[in-house]
Amino acid sequence: MAQKKKEIVYLRKRARSNGTFALYLDICRNGKRTNEYLKLYLIPEHTREDKLKNKETLKLAEAMRAKRVVEIQSKDFGLDVSTHEDALFLDVMRRLIDRKEGTTKTSWQNCLAHILKYEPNDRITFREITPQWVRGFRDYLDTKAMQWAIDNRKRDVEPKPISQGTKALMFQKLCTVFNIAMREGIIRINPTVGVERFREPESDREFLTIDEIRQLRKTPPPNEDLAQAFFFSCLTGLRWSDIVKLKWSEVQELNSGTRIVFTQKKTGGLEYLDLNTQAASILGKRGKREELVFPRLGPIQSARISIAAWVRSAGIDKHITFHCARHTFAVMMLDLGVDLYTVSKLLGHKSIETTQVYAKILDKNKKAAVERIPNILDDPE
């Protein structure tokens, strides 16, 4: 009986006239050889970035080679290797958006608007989206995407390019859709793998000092309930999304004090937080179990306007939003000497790396403080 010939899939490269190298699969099957070009290219390595880009390209090419091996072997054994790559990409993305709420949903809708600006075909399938398509979307974000593409209400505003942070956020959301498609078995190869991400800029996280909190406390607010919730966040670090849904059933009175046990809106994780006496006093008279602790907050959009006006009235020259109360809590805890790990747990962070951002803020403040010391060693002229 004749021995079956070995099937081998090699990843190879071929030089092109422009100095790049085209990657292709050299398939040896049943004694026959065929080439399948991957539409992936290696570039001359002049810089470290060039080397990193080639490394990611080779990583994607190797994944495509492995997929081809599985397809060939599965076909020989009569296995079903079909996927759902003909599913509509935007259908999956819209289902994901439907599960979001508030500002998170708005951000996802903005990403969808940018994708449609780049790719008007709303019937595009996963099969049609290649690494080249993904790179094209990245280039669109980097060079063409404008803020007016996502906010038709601001027609009188001069259109300007989106920020570096927005570029990183929009591209990450695209990657998230493909990660979900991988988990759901819609696709076998993620076309975003190997495409360079945007480097996120270090953002300044605005916060209030203790003196500024006291100054704000003395200033009459436009909305008393909102002010109480804001101070509660300054004292607990809770997000708006968790405060706005906080019910009395989640507030426990213990011998040692007051504790809230709640499920984080953002992460879905169950958290408990012991309140200090100041935070507990803000809660006021206990209501019924199913009632909200802060029932008259209104929408976040109104809260932004009210807080901005309140901060201006207090004479504080900072761009403060409700979320800045959480930043205030984090910086205040670190400034009071609480260790980074404990602050991370109080904030409900999954990774301590997220909390380290606040430590950097504190380092900047300390540096600025010591630089204010006048010249005390030299005699005045």
N, C-alpha and C positions, 0 to 999 in steps of 0.2 A: 504494500500500500504506500502510495507516494506521500511523503511528508509535506504538510501544509507549509507554504512559504511564510516567513516571519513578516509581520506588518510593523513598520517603523515610521514614526512621524518626527522629522527633524525640523528644528527652527534654524533657518539660514538667513543670510543677508546678501544683498547684491548692490554693488556700487552704482550710483546714478551720476549723470553728467553734472548735476549741480553741487556735488560734493557730499550729498547725503547717502544713506544706505536704506534700501527698501527691505523690509522683513517679509519673509514668506515661509510657508510650510512645504517641506520636501517630503511627500508621502510615498512610501514604498509599500505597495499592497499587491499580493499575489503575483509578484515578479514584475509588476508595472510601476512606473514612477510618474507622479503628477505633482505639479506645483500649484499652490494656492496662495496668492498674495493677500496680505492682511491689511493693506492700506495704512500701515504703521511705518514710521521712518526714524532712523537714528541721525542725529545731527553732529557736525564736527564739534569736538569737546574743547572749547577755548576757555571756558570758565567753569566754576564749581556748579553754577546753575545748569549749564549744559550737561554736565555729568549726571546730576540728579534727574534731569528730564529724561535722559537716555535710560537711566536705571528704572524709572517708572514705566517707560515705554516697553522695555524688555520684560518687566513684570507682567504687564498686560498681555504681551505676545506669548509668554510662557503659559499664561492661563488659557489663552485661545488654543494653544497647541494641546494642552491637557484635555480641553473640551473635545477637540477633534479626535483624540485618541479614544475617549469614552464613547463618542458617537460611532466610530468605526467598529469598536469591539462589541458594543451593545447591538448594533445592526447584525453582526455576525451571529450573535446568540439569540436573535429574534426578540430583543427587548424594546419596549416603547421608550424612545428618548425625546418624545415631543414635549415642547414647552407651550406657554401661552404668549409667545412673543408677538402674536398678531393682535393682542389686546391693545386698546387705545391708551396711550400714555396719559393723556389729559383726563381720561375717566378715572384712572387710579389716583391722580393728583387731586382731582375735585372731591373724591370720596375722602381723601385725607383731610382736605380743607374743611369739609362738612363736620368733621369731628373736633375742630378747633373752636375756640371762643375768644372774644375780646380782641385785644391788640395782637395776640398771636395769630388769630385768624386773619386780621388785616394784613399782617406781614406776609402770610402765605398767599393771600390774594394779590398782593403787590408782586410777588415772585411770579405768579401765574400770568399777570399782565405783561411782565417783561418777557416771559417765554413766548407769549403770543405776538409780542412785538418782533421778536427774533424769528419765530416760526409761525406764520399765519395759518398754516394747515392744522386745524384743531382735530383732524382725524389721523394724525401721525401715530404709527404703532411703535411698540418697543423695538421690533425688528429693524425699523428704519433709523433708529437713533444709534449712531456709531460714535466711536471716540472722536472722529473728525467733527461730527455734529456738536458734541460736548465742547470741544475746543473752540468751535465757532461761537457757541453761546458765551463761553468765557471771554472771548475777544469782544463780543457785543457788550458785555457788562463793563469791560475795561475801557472801551473806546467810544461807545455809542449810546449807552443807556442814559436816559435823562430822567429827572424827577417828574417832569410833566407826564411821562408815560403812565404813571400810576396814580395821579391825582388830577382828574379833570376839573375839579372845583377851582383850582388855582390857575385859571387861564390868564389872569392878569400878571402872574408872576413870571419873571424871566426864567426860562428853562436852564437848568445847570446840571452837570454830570453828577451821578450818584457818588456818595462818599466811598472811601476804601472799605469802611466797615460794612456798608450796605452791599458792596460787591461780594465781600466774603460771605455775608449772610444769605444773599440770593443764591450763590453757587452752592453753598452748603445745603440749602433746601432742595435743590435739584438732586444732589447726591443722596439725600435722605429718601427721596422717592425711589431711586434705583436700589438702595439698600433694602427697602421694604419689598420691592419687586423680587429681589433675590430671595428674601426670606419666604415669600409666598409662592416661590417656584415659577414665577412668570418668566423670568430670564435665568440663564445659567452663567452668563458673563456680564459683569458690570462695566459699562462703557465709560464710567467716570474714573475708574481705576487707571492710574498712569497720567491723568490730566492734572497739571499743577494747580494747587489751590491758591487762593488769594491769602496773602499774609495779613492777619488782622492787626490793625494798629492798636497800641495800648491806649485805651480811652481813659480820660480823667473822670473819675466817679465823684460827682458833686455831693457834698455832705454839709451838715451844719455843726458848728462847734457848740459846746455846752452854753456859752454866752449867747450865741445866736438863738438857741432853743428858748432860753429865758426871755430874750428880746421878742421872739415870736409869741411866746406865751402871754406877754403883756399887750399884744396887739389884737384888737377885736377882729375875729375872722368873719368872712362872708357867710360861712356855714359852720355852725358850732359843732354839729355831729361829725363833719369832715375833719375839723380841727382835733377833736378827741381821738378819732381813728388815726390821724397822722401822728399825734403824740404817742399813742399806743404802739404804733409801728416803730417809733424812735426808741421805745423802751423794750421792745420784744424782737424786732427784726422781721416781723411777719410781712409777707407780701400783700399787696392790695387784693389779689385773687383769693387769698386765704382769709383776710379780714372781712371782705364783703360777704362771704358765705358762712362766717362763724356763727354757730347757734349756741344757745345756752346749754343744750345737751352736751356740748363739747367742753364746757367749763365745769371743772370739778373743785369742790371745796374740801380740802384735806386738813388734817390736824396741823400739818406743817405749813399750810398756806393754800394758795390758789394755783391750779394747774389747768392747762388746756390740752386736750387730746384731740388731734385732728388729722385729716388726710390732706397732704399737700396737693394743691391743684396742679402744680407744675410737674411734679415727679410721681404723684400717686402713692408716695410713701407715707406710712403712718408715723406721726411724730407726736411727742409730748413736750410741753414747755412749761416750766415753773415760772410763775409771774412774781416780780418783786412787788412790794406794797404800793409803789406809785402806779404801776401798770394795772394792778388789781383795783385800785381806787377809781380808775378811769371807767371801768365797766359799769359802775353804778348799781342801781337796784336790779336784782335778778328777775328775769322774765320767765315765761313758760319755756319748756324744753324745746319746742319746735320753732320758737321765735328767734329772729336774728338779733345778735348782740348790738350791731350797728345798722339799724333798719332804714335810715334815711340818708344814705351816702350818695345816691344817684349814680349816673354813668361816669366812667373814668374820664371821658372827654370834658365833662363839666368840672370834675375834680381838678383837672389840670389848670383850667382857667381860674378857678377859685384860689388854688394854692399859689399860683403865680401872682395874682393880685394881692393876696395876703402877705406874701414875702416882700413885695415891693413896698407895701404900706409899713412894714416893719423896718424899712431902710436897709434891707439885706441885698447886696448886689451879687446875687448868685442865681443861676438857672436851676431852680428847685422844683422837682416833681414829687409825687407821692412816693415813688420808689426810692428817692433820696433819703427818706426816713430809714429805710433798711440799710443804706450805706452808712448813715449816721450811727446807727446802732453798732454796726461792725467796727467802724473806726473807733468809736467810743470804748468798746470792750477791749480792743487791743491797746488803746492809749492808757486804759486803767490797769494794764498788766495781765489781762486774761490771755492764756496761751492760745496759739493758733488752732490747735486741735479742738479745744473746747468751743472756740468761736465758730469753727466749722460745723460742729454738732448743733450749736444753738441756731445757726442759720439754716440747718437742714441740707447742707451741701453734701453731695455724694463724693466729691473729691476735694481734698485739702488744697489742691492747686487753685481751685476757684477762689478760695478764701485768701490765698497769698496775694491776690491783687490788692486787698485792703492793707496788707502789711507794707506793700510798696508805697501806697498813699501816705501811710504814717511815716515812713522813712523820709519821703520828700518834705513833709511838714517839719520833722525834726531838723533836717538840713537847713530849711528856710529859717527856723527859729535860731539856730546857733549863728547863722550868718548875720543876724540882726545885732549881735554884740558889737558895741562900738570899740574904737581903738583905745584901749586902756593902758597899754604898755609904753607908748611914746608920750613925751611931754608935749602939750599943746604949744604951737608956735605963737 
